[in-house]
């Protein structure tokens, strides 16, 4: 089973994927920034992006659940809405 979430932040695309066989992955503009291979425990991943002002912002995301998977995304400690595409 594969799940995927996407968010836009300014000009940046953030994609989070979850797959039973390849684990969880965090992409920023199609560049892999973190990955986890946790099957039972909640997954926490981190990354960063550069905003319009040239500042480096931290990204935090976590995936949880077993039968129904959910994902949360935070940029600079503020929750960002995700759109689940798969």
C-alpha positions as CSV (number, residue, x, y, z in Angstrom):
1,X,0.0,0.0,0.0
2,X,1.4,3.4,-1.0
3,X,0.3,6.8,0.4
4,X,1.5,10.2,-0.8
5,X,1.0,13.8,0.4
6,X,2.0,17.0,-1.3
7,X,2.2,20.6,0.0
8,X,3.3,23.9,-1.6
9,X,5.2,26.5,0.4
10,X,6.0,29.6,-1.6
11,X,7.8,28.2,-4.7
12,X,8.7,24.9,-3.0
13,X,7.0,21.5,-3.4
14,X,7.2,19.2,-0.5
15,X,6.2,15.5,-1.0
16,X,6.0,12.8,1.6
17,X,5.6,9.2,0.6
18,X,4.8,6.1,2.6
19,X,5.2,2.5,1.2
20,X,5.1,-0.7,3.2
21,X,8.2,-2.0,1.3
22,X,10.4,1.0,0.8
23,X,9.5,3.0,4.0
24,X,8.8,6.7,4.3
25,X,10.5,9.5,2.3
26,X,10.6,13.3,2.4
27,X,11.3,15.2,-0.8
28,X,11.8,18.9,-1.3
29,X,11.6,19.9,-5.0
30,X,12.0,16.2,-5.9
31,X,15.3,16.0,-3.9
32,X,15.3,13.3,-1.2
33,X,16.0,14.9,2.2
34,X,15.2,12.1,4.7
35,X,13.9,8.5,4.8
36,X,12.8,6.1,7.4
37,X,12.2,2.3,7.4
38,X,9.9,2.1,10.5
39,X,7.0,-0.3,10.2
40,X,5.3,-0.1,13.6
41,X,6.4,3.1,15.4
42,X,5.5,6.6,14.1
43,X,8.0,7.9,11.6
44,X,9.6,11.3,12.1
45,X,11.6,13.0,9.3
46,X,13.3,16.3,9.0
47,X,14.6,18.5,6.2
48,X,15.0,22.1,5.2
49,X,14.1,24.6,2.5
50,X,15.2,28.1,1.5
51,X,12.3,30.7,1.5
52,X,11.9,33.7,-0.7
53,X,14.1,35.8,1.6
54,X,16.9,33.3,1.5
55,X,16.4,32.0,5.0
56,X,16.8,28.4,5.8
57,X,13.6,26.9,7.4
58,X,13.3,23.6,9.2
59,X,10.8,21.0,8.0
60,X,9.4,18.3,10.4
61,X,7.0,15.6,9.3
62,X,5.6,12.5,10.9
63,X,3.6,9.6,9.7
64,X,1.5,7.4,12.0
65,X,-1.1,4.7,11.8
66,X,-1.3,1.2,10.6
67,X,-4.5,0.5,8.8
68,X,-5.3,4.2,8.2
69,X,-2.1,6.3,7.7
70,X,-2.0,10.0,8.5
71,X,0.7,12.6,8.0
72,X,1.5,16.0,9.5
73,X,3.9,18.6,8.2
74,X,5.5,21.6,10.1
75,X,7.6,24.3,8.5
76,X,9.4,26.6,10.9
77,X,7.3,25.1,13.7
78,X,4.0,26.0,12.0
79,X,1.6,23.3,10.8
80,X,1.1,23.3,7.0
81,X,-1.8,21.7,5.3
82,X,-1.1,18.6,3.1
83,X,-3.1,17.2,0.2
84,X,-3.2,13.4,0.0
85,X,-2.8,12.3,-3.6
86,X,-2.6,8.5,-3.1
